[in-house]
Amino acid sequence: MKPAPFEYHRPTTVAEATDLLAEHGDAELLAGNQSLGIVMANRLATPDHLIDLNTVDDLAFVEEREESVAIGAMTRHRTIERSDLLTEKLPMLPEAAEQIAGPSVRNRGTLGGSIGEADPAGNYPAALVALDATLEIVSADEEREVPVSDYFIAYMFTDLAEDELIAAADIPTDPFPPERTGMAFLELKPAAQTWPTVSAATAVRVDDPDADEPVVEEARLALANAADVPLRVEDAEAAVEGESLSEDALEAVAEAATAAADPEDEMHADSEFKVEVAGEYARRSLAASYDRATNIETDFDAPTDH
Ligand SMILES: Cc1cc2nc3c(=O)[nH]c(=O)nc-3n(C[C@H](O)[C@H](O)[C@H](O)COP(=O)(O)OP(=O)(O)OC[C@H]3O[C@@H](n4cnc5c(N)ncnc54)[C@H](O)[C@@H]3O)c2cc1C
């Protein structure tokens, strides 16, 4: 099927794009077109107006700020995957980007499209929730900042109004100095180039990476596709904080993730299986983050018999 007819707009500035949104109530934003095209071709979306952001150059950037890194909405997955700044400061994001689908999706797909789509299985939504990012949202009348955990409200339902667009995500770097931090994005996929069954995004900061038993000062864990929104699991974080990593603490992580997960059945994975994967991948991903934060190598991230 072909998309229903629409009027095509090509703004070159954010102000032009938001003016068009204000003018046309029934408009969709076009970013990498890796999801919207399919939805429109199946006539699940039939907007009268399409506002193409590909000519708004000001939305494509990765920029270091005082205590954060900001990523513009039109930044492609490929750019995030290859960014030296992100690899140094927030390595969870390049690791999340490199696992999205295949090269053609990564060459076109964007951060803003992924957040705009708000699929709870998406890689960036979980990563940004784990990293406590703030979204910069603009309309013709207003600019506002929204903590990403408040943005995702229910299944593919967000805090974004019809006349607003996502301009950028701002991600704090001060909690995670690279020399004492490890991050991981671990996902189980039924096949290459498809969406993951469940993913775990984790970060760990230790007190002293050279100590015999480095203590976890701060941990973060968010799961993708384990609930109707990206799921931060604070009980799991608390289970490893304040002590050196142990098998017992990781078992508590798995239990907390399992208890928090509330996924839907899917064709390739029923909810029971997804809950089990959530626990196991939370455990493995946190263990991998700890190994990367320290100069010791545990074998905690090896698969268990679960
Ligand atoms: C085969 C395949 C496998 C995939 N696997 C994965 C995967 O494993 N993990 C993963 O995370 N993703 C996956 N994706 C999705 C991919 O990451 C898409 O690129 C992404 O979800 C949508 O980004 P886009 O730039 O293409 O947005 P588009 O398709 O252009 O737009 C998607 C939605 O976001 C809205 N939007 C776009 N930009 C903005 C903005 N700035 N502000 C507000 N709303 C906006 C649009 O209006 C639209 O509703 C996969 C896609 C395909 C086709």
The ligand as an SDF file (V2000), in Angstrom:
LIG
                    3D

 53 58  0  0  0  0  0  0  0  0999 V2000
   14.3290   -3.5340   10.7400 C   0  0  0  0  0  0  0  0  0  0  0  0
   14.4120   -2.5280   11.8540 C   0  0  0  0  0  0  0  0  0  0  0  0
   14.9760   -2.9000   13.0530 C   0  0  0  0  0  0  0  0  0  0  0  0
   15.0670   -1.9930   14.1010 C   0  0  0  0  0  0  0  0  0  0  0  0
   15.6670   -2.3780   15.2720 N   0  0  0  0  0  0  0  0  0  0  0  0
   15.7880   -1.4870   16.2790 C   0  0  0  0  0  0  0  0  0  0  0  0
   16.4330   -1.8440   17.4950 C   0  0  0  0  0  0  0  0  0  0  0  0
   16.9230   -2.9550   17.6730 O   0  0  0  0  0  0  0  0  0  0  0  0
   16.5090   -0.9100   18.4700 N   0  0  0  0  0  0  0  0  0  0  0  0
   16.0060    0.3720   18.3130 C   0  0  0  0  0  0  0  0  0  0  0  0
   16.1260    1.1850   19.2020 O   0  0  0  0  0  0  0  0  0  0  0  0
   15.3990    0.7330   17.1720 N   0  0  0  0  0  0  0  0  0  0  0  0
   15.2660   -0.1530   16.1580 C   0  0  0  0  0  0  0  0  0  0  0  0
   14.6580    0.2260   14.9990 N   0  0  0  0  0  0  0  0  0  0  0  0
   14.0680    1.5740   14.8970 C   0  0  0  0  0  0  0  0  0  0  0  0
   15.1100    2.5750   14.4080 C   0  0  0  0  0  0  0  0  0  0  0  0
   15.9850    2.8850   15.4530 O   0  0  0  0  0  0  0  0  0  0  0  0
   14.4230    3.8450   13.9140 C   0  0  0  0  0  0  0  0  0  0  0  0
   15.3850    4.5580   13.2690 O   0  0  0  0  0  0  0  0  0  0  0  0
   13.8130    4.7490   14.9630 C   0  0  0  0  0  0  0  0  0  0  0  0
   12.9590    4.1540   15.8300 O   0  0  0  0  0  0  0  0  0  0  0  0
   13.0190    5.8560   14.3280 C   0  0  0  0  0  0  0  0  0  0  0  0
   13.9270    6.8270   13.9920 O   0  0  0  0  0  0  0  0  0  0  0  0
   13.7970    7.6040   12.6560 P   0  0  0  0  0  0  0  0  0  0  0  0
   14.8190    8.6880   12.7310 O   0  0  0  0  0  0  0  0  0  0  0  0
   13.8330    6.7070   11.5010 O   0  0  0  0  0  0  0  0  0  0  0  0
   12.3420    8.3010   12.8200 O   0  0  0  0  0  0  0  0  0  0  0  0
   11.0960    8.3700   11.8470 P   0  0  0  0  0  0  0  0  0  0  0  0
   10.7150    7.0200   11.3780 O   0  0  0  0  0  0  0  0  0  0  0  0
   11.3110    9.4110   10.8030 O   0  0  0  0  0  0  0  0  0  0  0  0
   10.0230    8.9320   12.8970 O   0  0  0  0  0  0  0  0  0  0  0  0
    9.5380    8.1130   13.9490 C   0  0  0  0  0  0  0  0  0  0  0  0
    8.5450    8.8950   14.8130 C   0  0  0  0  0  0  0  0  0  0  0  0
    9.2180    9.8780   15.5820 O   0  0  0  0  0  0  0  0  0  0  0  0
    8.6740   11.1730   15.3410 C   0  0  0  0  0  0  0  0  0  0  0  0
    9.7970   12.1210   15.3960 N   0  0  0  0  0  0  0  0  0  0  0  0
   10.8850   12.1340   14.6060 C   0  0  0  0  0  0  0  0  0  0  0  0
   11.7240   13.1120   14.9740 N   0  0  0  0  0  0  0  0  0  0  0  0
   11.1500   13.7410   16.0210 C   0  0  0  0  0  0  0  0  0  0  0  0
   11.5290   14.8460   16.8410 C   0  0  0  0  0  0  0  0  0  0  0  0
   12.6710   15.5210   16.6640 N   0  0  0  0  0  0  0  0  0  0  0  0
   10.6780   15.2330   17.8260 N   0  0  0  0  0  0  0  0  0  0  0  0
    9.5250   14.5540   18.0410 C   0  0  0  0  0  0  0  0  0  0  0  0
    9.1000   13.5070   17.3060 N   0  0  0  0  0  0  0  0  0  0  0  0
    9.9240   13.1070   16.2970 C   0  0  0  0  0  0  0  0  0  0  0  0
    8.0370   11.0800   13.9680 C   0  0  0  0  0  0  0  0  0  0  0  0
    7.0260   12.0330   13.7790 O   0  0  0  0  0  0  0  0  0  0  0  0
    7.4900    9.6630   13.9930 C   0  0  0  0  0  0  0  0  0  0  0  0
    6.2620    9.6240   14.6700 O   0  0  0  0  0  0  0  0  0  0  0  0
   14.5620   -0.6700   13.9340 C   0  0  0  0  0  0  0  0  0  0  0  0
   13.9670   -0.2870   12.7300 C   0  0  0  0  0  0  0  0  0  0  0  0
   13.9010   -1.2040   11.6910 C   0  0  0  0  0  0  0  0  0  0  0  0
   13.2880   -0.7460   10.3810 C   0  0  0  0  0  0  0  0  0  0  0  0
  1  2  1  0
  2  3  1  0
  2 52  2  0
  3  4  2  0
  4  5  1  0
  4 50  1  0
  5  6  2  0
  6  7  1  0
  6 13  1  0
  7  8  2  0
  7  9  1  0
  9 10  1  0
 10 11  2  0
 10 12  1  0
 12 13  2  0
 13 14  1  0
 14 15  1  0
 14 50  1  0
 15 16  1  0
 16 17  1  0
 16 18  1  0
 18 19  1  0
 18 20  1  0
 20 21  1  0
 20 22  1  0
 22 23  1  0
 23 24  1  0
 24 25  2  0
 24 26  1  0
 24 27  1  0
 27 28  1  0
 28 29  2  0
 28 30  1  0
 28 31  1  0
 31 32  1  0
 32 33  1  0
 33 34  1  0
 33 48  1  0
 34 35  1  0
 35 36  1  0
 35 46  1  0
 36 37  1  0
 36 45  1  0
 37 38  2  0
 38 39  1  0
 39 40  1  0
 39 45  2  0
 40 41  1  0
 40 42  2  0
 42 43  1  0
 43 44  2  0
 44 45  1  0
 46 47  1  0
 46 48  1  0
 48 49  1  0
 50 51  2  0
 51 52  1  0
 52 53  1  0
M  END
$$$$
